[in-house]
């Protein structure tokens, strides 16, 4: 079951550059490695997202999860285009 990123990370208030991604993209799967140092987020979008926007979203999620504990965030994107 996929949910919108804005539902999953409701405490994150993204800046003006990311709202379209944050509200339009769905998370298909979220996983952590055994050491809990890397979070992998599999997303699905109905439109193309630039790599710069994905990297900005990775930084926002990483900074907001636990700021004093630097968790690496990796986003794997999938596009469902018409």
N, CA, C and O atoms as a GROMACS GRO file, in nm:
protein
  328
    1UNK      N    1   0.084  -0.118   0.000
    1UNK     CA    2   0.000   0.000   0.000
    1UNK      C    3   0.089   0.124   0.000
    1UNK      O    4   0.176   0.139   0.086
    2UNK      N    5   0.067   0.210  -0.094
    2UNK     CA    6   0.148   0.332  -0.101
    2UNK      C    7   0.074   0.448  -0.036
    2UNK      O    8  -0.049   0.457  -0.039
    3UNK      N    9   0.153   0.537   0.024
    3UNK     CA   10   0.100   0.658   0.087
    3UNK      C   11   0.182   0.777   0.040
    3UNK      O   12   0.299   0.762   0.004
    4UNK      N   13   0.120   0.892   0.040
    4UNK     CA   14   0.189   1.015   0.001
    4UNK      C   15   0.298   1.048   0.102
    4UNK      O   16   0.283   1.022   0.221
    5UNK      N   17   0.408   1.106   0.054
    5UNK     CA   18   0.516   1.146   0.144
    5UNK      C   19   0.469   1.246   0.248
    5UNK      O   20   0.516   1.244   0.362
    6UNK      N   21   0.377   1.333   0.210
    6UNK     CA   22   0.328   1.433   0.305
    6UNK      C   23   0.252   1.367   0.420
    6UNK      O   24   0.245   1.425   0.529
    7UNK      N   25   0.195   1.247   0.400
    7UNK     CA   26   0.128   1.174   0.508
    7UNK      C   27   0.230   1.106   0.598
    7UNK      O   28   0.215   1.105   0.720
    8UNK      N   29   0.333   1.049   0.539
    8UNK     CA   30   0.433   0.973   0.615
    8UNK      C   31   0.521   1.067   0.697
    8UNK      O   32   0.544   1.043   0.816
    9UNK      N   33   0.569   1.172   0.634
    9UNK     CA   34   0.657   1.268   0.702
    9UNK      C   35   0.579   1.396   0.728
    9UNK      O   36   0.616   1.503   0.678
   10UNK      N   37   0.473   1.388   0.804
   10UNK     CA   38   0.385   1.503   0.826
   10UNK      C   39   0.453   1.615   0.906
   10UNK      O   40   0.412   1.731   0.897
   11UNK      N   41   0.556   1.581   0.986
   11UNK     CA   42   0.623   1.684   1.066
   11UNK      C   43   0.723   1.766   0.984
   11UNK      O   44   0.772   1.868   1.031
   12UNK      N   45   0.752   1.722   0.863
   12UNK     CA   46   0.846   1.795   0.778
   12UNK      C   47   0.770   1.905   0.704
   12UNK      O   48   0.667   1.881   0.642
   13UNK      N   49   0.824   2.025   0.712
   13UNK     CA   50   0.768   2.137   0.637
   13UNK      C   51   0.870   2.177   0.530
   13UNK      O   52   0.958   2.259   0.556
   14UNK      N   53   0.859   2.119   0.411
   14UNK     CA   54   0.958   2.148   0.308
   14UNK      C   55   0.952   2.293   0.260
   14UNK      O   56   0.849   2.359   0.271
   15UNK      N   57   1.064   2.339   0.209
   15UNK     CA   58   1.072   2.476   0.159
   15UNK      C   59   0.994   2.494   0.030
   15UNK      O   60   0.927   2.402  -0.016
   16UNK      N   61   1.005   2.609  -0.026
   16UNK     CA   62   0.929   2.642  -0.146
   16UNK      C   63   0.972   2.561  -0.268
   16UNK      O   64   0.897   2.553  -0.366
   17UNK      N   65   1.091   2.501  -0.265
   17UNK     CA   66   1.141   2.429  -0.381
   17UNK      C   67   1.082   2.289  -0.395
   17UNK      O   68   1.083   2.235  -0.505
   18UNK      N   69   1.032   2.229  -0.288
   18UNK     CA   70   0.998   2.087  -0.291
   18UNK      C   71   0.848   2.054  -0.277
   18UNK      O   72   0.816   1.936  -0.286
   19UNK      N   73   0.757   2.146  -0.256
   19UNK     CA   74   0.621   2.105  -0.223
   19UNK      C   75   0.553   2.016  -0.326
   19UNK      O   76   0.478   1.926  -0.289
   20UNK      N   77   0.578   2.038  -0.454
   20UNK     CA   78   0.513   1.955  -0.555
   20UNK      C   79   0.558   1.809  -0.543
   20UNK      O   80   0.477   1.718  -0.558
   21UNK      N   81   0.684   1.787  -0.518
   21UNK     CA   82   0.734   1.651  -0.499
   21UNK      C   83   0.673   1.592  -0.374
   21UNK      O   84   0.623   1.480  -0.375
   22UNK      N   85   0.677   1.667  -0.268
   22UNK     CA   86   0.635   1.618  -0.137
   22UNK      C   87   0.488   1.579  -0.136
   22UNK      O   88   0.450   1.484  -0.067
   23UNK      N   89   0.404   1.650  -0.210
   23UNK     CA   90   0.261   1.623  -0.210
   23UNK      C   91   0.217   1.527  -0.320
   23UNK      O   92   0.112   1.464  -0.308
   24UNK      N   93   0.295   1.514  -0.426
   24UNK     CA   94   0.255   1.432  -0.541
   24UNK      C   95   0.316   1.292  -0.543
   24UNK      O   96   0.264   1.204  -0.612
   25UNK      N   97   0.422   1.271  -0.471
   25UNK     CA   98   0.496   1.145  -0.476
   25UNK      C   99   0.445   1.048  -0.369
   25UNK      O  100   0.415   1.089  -0.257
   26UNK      N  101   0.437   0.921  -0.406
   26UNK     CA  102   0.395   0.816  -0.312
   26UNK      C  103   0.514   0.731  -0.272
   26UNK      O  104   0.602   0.704  -0.354
   27UNK      N  105   0.516   0.689  -0.148
   27UNK     CA  106   0.620   0.598  -0.099
   27UNK      C  107   0.570   0.455  -0.114
   27UNK      O  108   0.465   0.420  -0.060
   28UNK      N  109   0.642   0.374  -0.188
   28UNK     CA  110   0.606   0.234  -0.208
   28UNK      C  111   0.662   0.146  -0.098
   28UNK      O  112   0.598   0.050  -0.054
   29UNK      N  113   0.783   0.180  -0.052
   29UNK     CA  114   0.850   0.098   0.049
   29UNK      C  115   0.953   0.184   0.122
   29UNK      O  116   1.015   0.271   0.062
   30UNK      N  117   0.969   0.159   0.252
   30UNK     CA  118   1.072   0.225   0.331
   30UNK      C  119   1.147   0.115   0.405
   30UNK      O  120   1.086   0.028   0.467
   31UNK      N  121   1.280   0.119   0.398
   31UNK     CA  122   1.358   0.016   0.467
   31UNK      C  123   1.480   0.076   0.535
   31UNK      O  124   1.532   0.179   0.493
   32UNK      N  125   1.524   0.009   0.642
   32UNK     CA  126   1.645   0.046   0.716
   32UNK      C  127   1.743  -0.071   0.709
   32UNK      O  128   1.702  -0.186   0.704
   33UNK      N  129   1.872  -0.040   0.709
   33UNK     CA  130   1.969  -0.148   0.718
   33UNK      C  131   1.979  -0.196   0.862
   33UNK      O  132   1.920  -0.135   0.951
   34UNK      N  133   2.054  -0.304   0.886
   34UNK     CA  134   2.064  -0.361   1.020
   34UNK      C  135   2.120  -0.263   1.123
   34UNK      O  136   2.077  -0.261   1.238
   35UNK      N  137   2.216  -0.184   1.082
   35UNK     CA  138   2.280  -0.088   1.173
   35UNK      C  139   2.198   0.039   1.195
   35UNK      O  140   2.232   0.123   1.278
   36UNK      N  141   2.090   0.051   1.120
   36UNK     CA  142   2.004   0.169   1.126
   36UNK      C  143   2.079   0.298   1.094
   36UNK      O  144   2.056   0.402   1.156
   37UNK      N  145   2.167   0.288   0.997
   37UNK     CA  146   2.242   0.406   0.955
   37UNK      C  147   2.200   0.453   0.815
   37UNK      O  148   2.239   0.562   0.772
   38UNK      N  149   2.121   0.372   0.746
   38UNK     CA  150   2.079   0.407   0.610
   38UNK      C  151   1.931   0.376   0.592
   38UNK      O  152   1.886   0.263   0.612
   39UNK      N  153   1.856   0.477   0.552
   39UNK     CA  154   1.715   0.462   0.522
   39UNK      C  155   1.700   0.467   0.371
   39UNK      O  156   1.748   0.560   0.306
   40UNK      N  157   1.635   0.368   0.314
   40UNK     CA  158   1.609   0.366   0.170
   40UNK      C  159   1.460   0.384   0.149
   40UNK      O  160   1.378   0.313   0.207
   41UNK      N  161   1.427   0.480   0.066
   41UNK     CA  162   1.288   0.518   0.040
   41UNK      C  163   1.261   0.495  -0.108
   41UNK      O  164   1.323   0.557  -0.194
   42UNK      N  165   1.169   0.406  -0.137
   42UNK     CA  166   1.130   0.376  -0.275
   42UNK      C  167   1.005   0.457  -0.306
   42UNK      O  168   0.902   0.440  -0.242
   43UNK      N  169   1.015   0.546  -0.404
   43UNK     CA  170   0.904   0.634  -0.436
   43UNK      C  171   0.852   0.608  -0.576
   43UNK      O  172   0.924   0.555  -0.661
   44UNK      N  173   0.727   0.646  -0.598
   44UNK     CA  174   0.664   0.633  -0.729
   44UNK      C  175   0.602   0.768  -0.764
   44UNK      O  176   0.536   0.830  -0.680
   45UNK      N  177   0.623   0.810  -0.887
   45UNK     CA  178   0.569   0.939  -0.931
   45UNK      C  179   0.506   0.924  -1.069
   45UNK      O  180   0.549   0.842  -1.150
   46UNK      N  181   0.403   1.004  -1.094
   46UNK     CA  182   0.336   1.002  -1.224
   46UNK      C  183   0.394   1.105  -1.320
   46UNK      O  184   0.346   1.120  -1.433
   47UNK      N  185   0.497   1.174  -1.276
   47UNK     CA  186   0.566   1.268  -1.364
   47UNK      C  187   0.716   1.261  -1.332
   47UNK      O  188   0.756   1.214  -1.226
   48UNK      N  189   0.796   1.307  -1.425
   48UNK     CA  190   0.942   1.302  -1.410
   48UNK      C  191   0.986   1.404  -1.305
   48UNK      O  192   0.937   1.517  -1.301
   49UNK      N  193   1.080   1.361  -1.221
   49UNK     CA  194   1.135   1.447  -1.116
   49UNK      C  195   1.284   1.461  -1.144
   49UNK      O  196   1.352   1.362  -1.172
   50UNK      N  197   1.336   1.581  -1.137
   50UNK     CA  198   1.479   1.602  -1.162
   50UNK      C  199   1.562   1.543  -1.048
   50UNK      O  200   1.515   1.532  -0.935
   51UNK      N  201   1.683   1.506  -1.080
   51UNK     CA  202   1.773   1.448  -0.980
   51UNK      C  203   1.802   1.550  -0.869
   51UNK      O  204   1.818   1.512  -0.753
   52UNK      N  205   1.809   1.677  -0.905
   52UNK     CA  206   1.834   1.782  -0.805
   52UNK      C  207   1.722   1.786  -0.701
   52UNK      O  208   1.749   1.802  -0.582
   53UNK      N  209   1.597   1.770  -0.745
   53UNK     CA  210   1.485   1.769  -0.652
   53UNK      C  211   1.489   1.646  -0.562
   53UNK      O  212   1.457   1.656  -0.443
   54UNK      N  213   1.527   1.532  -0.617
   54UNK     CA  214   1.538   1.410  -0.537
   54UNK      C  215   1.647   1.425  -0.432
   54UNK      O  216   1.628   1.386  -0.317
   55UNK      N  217   1.762   1.482  -0.470
   55UNK     CA  218   1.870   1.503  -0.375
   55UNK      C  219   1.829   1.602  -0.266
   55UNK      O  220   1.867   1.584  -0.150
   56UNK      N  221   1.753   1.704  -0.301
   56UNK     CA  222   1.705   1.801  -0.203
   56UNK      C  223   1.610   1.731  -0.105
   56UNK      O  224   1.614   1.757   0.015
   57UNK      N  225   1.524   1.644  -0.156
   57UNK     CA  226   1.432   1.570  -0.071
   57UNK      C  227   1.508   1.475   0.021
   57UNK      O  228   1.470   1.460   0.138
   58UNK      N  229   1.614   1.411  -0.028
   58UNK     CA  230   1.697   1.325   0.056
   58UNK      C  231   1.755   1.405   0.173
   58UNK      O  232   1.755   1.357   0.286
   59UNK      N  233   1.803   1.525   0.145
   59UNK     CA  234   1.862   1.608   0.249
   59UNK      C  235   1.757   1.652   0.351
   59UNK      O  236   1.784   1.651   0.471
   60UNK      N  237   1.640   1.690   0.306
   60UNK     CA  238   1.533   1.734   0.396
   60UNK      C  239   1.492   1.621   0.488
   60UNK      O  240   1.476   1.642   0.609
   61UNK      N  241   1.474   1.501   0.434
   61UNK     CA  242   1.435   1.386   0.516
   61UNK      C  243   1.546   1.351   0.613
   61UNK      O  244   1.519   1.324   0.731
   62UNK      N  245   1.669   1.350   0.567
   62UNK     CA  246   1.783   1.317   0.653
   62UNK      C  247   1.796   1.416   0.768
   62UNK      O  248   1.817   1.376   0.882
   63UNK      N  249   1.784   1.544   0.740
   63UNK     CA  250   1.798   1.647   0.843
   63UNK      C  251   1.684   1.647   0.943
   63UNK      O  252   1.702   1.685   1.059
   64UNK      N  253   1.567   1.604   0.901
   64UNK     CA  254   1.452   1.612   0.989
   64UNK      C  255   1.429   1.488   1.074
   64UNK      O  256   1.363   1.497   1.178
   65UNK      N  257   1.480   1.372   1.034
   65UNK     CA  258   1.455   1.250   1.111
   65UNK      C  259   1.513   1.260   1.251
   65UNK      O  260   1.438   1.267   1.348
   66UNK      N  261   1.642   1.260   1.261
   66UNK     CA  262   1.711   1.280   1.389
   66UNK      C  263   1.834   1.364   1.357
   66UNK      O  264   1.937   1.310   1.317
   67UNK      N  265   1.824   1.495   1.374
   67UNK     CA  266   1.932   1.583   1.330
   67UNK      C  267   2.069   1.552   1.392
   67UNK      O  268   2.171   1.565   1.324
   68UNK      N  269   2.073   1.512   1.519
   68UNK     CA  270   2.203   1.486   1.582
   68UNK      C  271   2.262   1.351   1.540
   68UNK      O  272   2.382   1.328   1.557
   69UNK      N  273   2.180   1.263   1.485
   69UNK     CA  274   2.227   1.133   1.438
   69UNK      C  275   2.219   1.134   1.286
   69UNK      O  276   2.110   1.128   1.230
   70UNK      N  277   2.332   1.140   1.221
   70UNK     CA  278   2.336   1.154   1.076
   70UNK      C  279   2.303   1.022   1.006
   70UNK      O  280   2.391   0.939   0.983
   71UNK      N  281   2.177   1.005   0.973
   71UNK     CA  282   2.133   0.887   0.900
   71UNK      C  283   2.139   0.918   0.751
   71UNK      O  284   2.093   1.023   0.706
   72UNK      N  285   2.196   0.828   0.677
   72UNK     CA  286   2.203   0.842   0.533
   72UNK      C  287   2.068   0.806   0.473
   72UNK      O  288   2.010   0.703   0.507
   73UNK      N  289   2.017   0.890   0.384
   73UNK     CA  290   1.889   0.865   0.319
   73UNK      C  291   1.913   0.849   0.169
   73UNK      O  292   1.976   0.933   0.106
   74UNK      N  293   1.862   0.740   0.116
   74UNK     CA  294   1.875   0.712  -0.027
   74UNK      C  295   1.734   0.697  -0.085
   74UNK      O  296   1.655   0.617  -0.035
   75UNK      N  297   1.705   0.772  -0.189
   75UNK     CA  298   1.573   0.764  -0.252
   75UNK      C  299   1.590   0.696  -0.388
   75UNK      O  300   1.670   0.738  -0.471
   76UNK      N  301   1.511   0.591  -0.407
   76UNK     CA  302   1.507   0.519  -0.536
   76UNK      C  303   1.375   0.555  -0.601
   76UNK      O  304   1.268   0.522  -0.550
   77UNK      N  305   1.383   0.621  -0.714
   77UNK     CA  306   1.262   0.668  -0.778
   77UNK      C  307   1.216   0.574  -0.890
   77UNK      O  308   1.296   0.512  -0.959
   78UNK      N  309   1.086   0.567  -0.906
   78UNK     CA  310   1.022   0.490  -1.013
   78UNK      C  311   0.917   0.582  -1.073
   78UNK      O  312   0.843   0.649  -1.000
   79UNK      N  313   0.909   0.585  -1.205
   79UNK     CA  314   0.815   0.673  -1.271
   79UNK      C  315   0.709   0.591  -1.345
   79UNK      O  316   0.742   0.503  -1.424
   80UNK      N  317   0.583   0.621  -1.319
   80UNK     CA  318   0.472   0.559  -1.389
   80UNK      C  319   0.416   0.665  -1.483
   80UNK      O  320   0.332   0.746  -1.444
   81UNK      N  321   0.464   0.662  -1.605
   81UNK     CA  322   0.424   0.765  -1.702
   81UNK      C  323   0.319   0.709  -1.797
   81UNK      O  324   0.314   0.588  -1.820
   82UNK      N  325   0.236   0.797  -1.851
   82UNK     CA  326   0.131   0.750  -1.940
   82UNK      C  327   0.182   0.722  -2.080
   82UNK      O  328   0.106   0.682  -2.168
   0.00000   0.00000   0.00000
